[in-house]
């Protein structure tokens, strides 16, 4: 498995926007999600704790509906649409979990959905999205601009665009992950979550610091998609070219205009992990903890297993397992590439 | 994947023994297990229910310590040994989960353990057993008699033999699975569990029928290891030759002298499943429910998904996912052999 590399960086003069997302917005989102989303369980493992040198509490968003935390944000936003907006429907662009989330929410709320997806999306995700009754519009990842396609559909058909992360209602929905985690475990020392566009960690940060101001919040990115890490370092939104990683869900070129300032305020640091470290975490979670977590969803555990989160010895750490959707073929490849490579077989 | 075949059958005149295992024994086992075993969660899935046409409640013994229900019986028995017996230690013969269970329990209770295992056991299981600090004695599956080897070790070194299923304290320990399940869900209609030697379903039957006499109890065997099915049909213990199945944990040649009469009394019928049906269930549990369940552990779900358990439409069904230990290479093979073969992608 190739180790991810850091791509060329371009500084972009995007103005970040100050959002006014509050803890109350996240509490209201939790009310909306009641009965619709799962309150996901928290998994623990003695041997994982031994590997990480800390007590890890894994919030199982891989067991969320559609297999990822994305259901929370999508439901929170779509559920607040007006009657007229509902009748026209929604459109989303996504290569994966966000697409499925929007499709399922639209189905549950009985409104039309159009999903703009790359033509080379994992088969299981394309099939699932269509299975939810959504209309799928394919685009070429290398040639087309998905945002332009989605915007055109939105203009032509009056569809409401449901963005993957940079929207207050999406961010508030994702924040319910931390709200639940800290309600169950009010004395955590650190929260570790993966960063793609930053929607998950932004929402979680607002909820978590409202409940527990001293909590340390650490993000995790693949080395090959370190846009947020660089942006935080430079103090402005930096865009990085996309380079491949097994953590396909974390491959965003830049943090969002809304999510970036939230992360600036709340996130202590960002750990960078390699594909090998992510694959090791996927295998550990699967073979030892019996949980299927997709590579993007295992990034936070990977950082902790690899000792890349500073100052965690003996601490209580909340970790978000953000999703569990992976095609069988890449999963089989991860299984056979480094199997039996564990340092410790005792639990 | 080859469909299992029914081997030649030999009628054996083994006298079955009437056991006096009571519900109180199982309640006492539950007390002993408190704080040592996990109280495993119950998983549900809308799409699994749709496939099975019933409401399934999956008792996740794949999340039990050592990754299988076997921990319960081993702990219950070994914990009752006298001080003198503890000092000499224990011996067990097993190709897998029972070995790991005895090894871990011995480690927890700080007593010596010798495990007699086939030399071609899955690498991950050999490694785990040794990792628990047990002494492993290997034997040739085709040439040696493991029971003779274990008996010799027991005689020479005064070790107490911990049998894999045919012992009252082992059976009582396994019965705590049903005790927990019916405590959480007192209105189940049917309980479905896999049958190897019958220890799990026997213990569960005694507990379940004490708590809920009207409960229907259905066993599941691979077609290629249908010894209990044939034995129940003929009314006496029948031995079948071992033929391969991906459900390696269910490959016992005959039901036990203790377990057989218990199954005669409590088990309504035994469903037979093919390797293909088992593989389909493993994939469904993994890719859709994000749970790693080993082939033997997925047999009960396989029977329900394949419509092989009669009269379940609209019923509430308890299903035991009995274990989750599988080597990465065979798991990768299961993943790639029939991937994307699902009838229904909507959840």
Interface residues (C-beta under 8 A of the other chain):
Chain A: X41 X60 X62 X63 X65 X66 X67 X104 X123 X124 X127 X128 X131 X132 X283 X286 X287 X289 X290 X291 X292 X293 X324 X326 X327 X328 X329 X331 X332 X333 X335 X336 X339 X340 X344 X345 X346 X347
Chain B: X41 X60 X62 X63 X65 X66 X67 X104 X123 X124 X127 X128 X131 X132 X283 X286 X287 X289 X290 X291 X292 X293 X324 X326 X327 X328 X329 X331 X332 X333 X335 X336 X339 X340 X344 X345 X346 X347
